[in-house]
Amino acid sequence: MTDFRDPALLSAREQARRIRAGELTAAELFGACLARVERHNPELNAVVTLNPAAEAEAAAVDAALAAGGDPGPLAGLVVGVKDVTETAGLRTTYGSPLFADHVPERDAVVVRRLREAGAVILGKTNTPEFAAGGNTWNEVFGITRNPWNRALSAGGSTGGGAAALATGMISLAQGTDLGGSLRIPASFCGVAGLRPTPGLVPTVPAAYLWDDLQATGLMGREPGDIALGLRAISGADPASPVCAPEPRWDDAEVDLAGSRWAYAGDVAGIGIDAAVGAACRGALASLRAGGAHVDEVDLDLSYAWDAFLVLRGHWFVSHFEAELHRVDAFGPNVSANLRSGLSLTPAEIGAAENARRQVREELLTLLQRYDALLTPCMAIPPFPVEQNYPESVGGRPMKTYVDWIAPTFLLSMPGLPVACVPAGLDAAGWPVGLQVVGPPRGEGQALAVASAISRARPIGLPPLVAEA
């Protein structure tokens, strides 16, 4: 039976409260998380590089609190940093054999802010090569497995962070999201994730400094944990020209009886697995039983499918311009994106940007009538971990490794905040995630709606944790 007295399994907010109240030390929390790493990581391969200074970081938090100081809003919380995000003095491989021994000289802005907020950096979490993939594997560290079933994918590209989070190895998982990388693994591993407005958390350093398609953000065991962490890491930085306005935060819980939401079952037009659809409809029934008004709407964004692939190709060329002389040295996912990007014409890029505008305008019109848009995060349940990607969805063949994640990548395009929260378990017992699209600057609203769904549809912890 799961021992809920284990501080590693508490919500990040409760961990933070106990540390500040003197009921738990940062050293004790770190020790509990490290014990979970030792217990679960050999099977899951979620954490790939441990931070040798983490124990000292936890001790410094305790010393500051004992002296009456304020180490910051995340004091003592244990964070996993995705292995595409730079950490000073700590190996960052980007999941690529080309950078297997790379050690950055400086922290990324998000890591610096996590440290300044008092967080303890446990180490680096696994990712596909340069975050290119919806299944977490690479030639440096191998595959990451799903804690609900070790034979299945944990999703990607922040799969290591999601698996570590679901099993109590960390309090919060830092990650990035271009086409769904904070939402796909959240859905597969039964945790919460948020793709914030691009620029809300600066993605610096970056070769593509004007990037407004990728976002840096967090996953947590509960949506409220993400809100706690996001407050500490958001805001402009002089190094980044891409800046989003501060969110409108509202700590009040969403009253289901006063809420009005739209639900779209298949925004990508690829169909949906029956078990996934059933879990989502079960969530809608629970929400309606609680008094929520949920309308089913016809929303088809498939017209923007090719536009996203164009923008993604352009994104890769912009990021890897200095490495184009060795396209073939990268793995199949990265090299395919680079070749796609190199074949683009200016007219294709212009048309893709206009399709992106159309998606945003369509969603803004919808959100004038509703508090949020709900839609399944994934069209399928987790697939066998040995596959790079599923070959078909609902009988429709997938032409590229990103086709199956169209339900998330289409919602990356408009630049709105998008949360993912468990909607329940399917008939096989695997988690199913719902996406929550909020209005502009609506990170707080999206997370509040996600919290209401989480309260209505609790799923518990993975069997791996319950077995321990």
Summary of the structure (lengths in Angstrom):
residues: 468
radius of gyration: 20.4
end to end distance: 7.5
largest distance: 62.5
contacts: 1848
relative contact order: 0.14
helix: 40%
strand: 16%
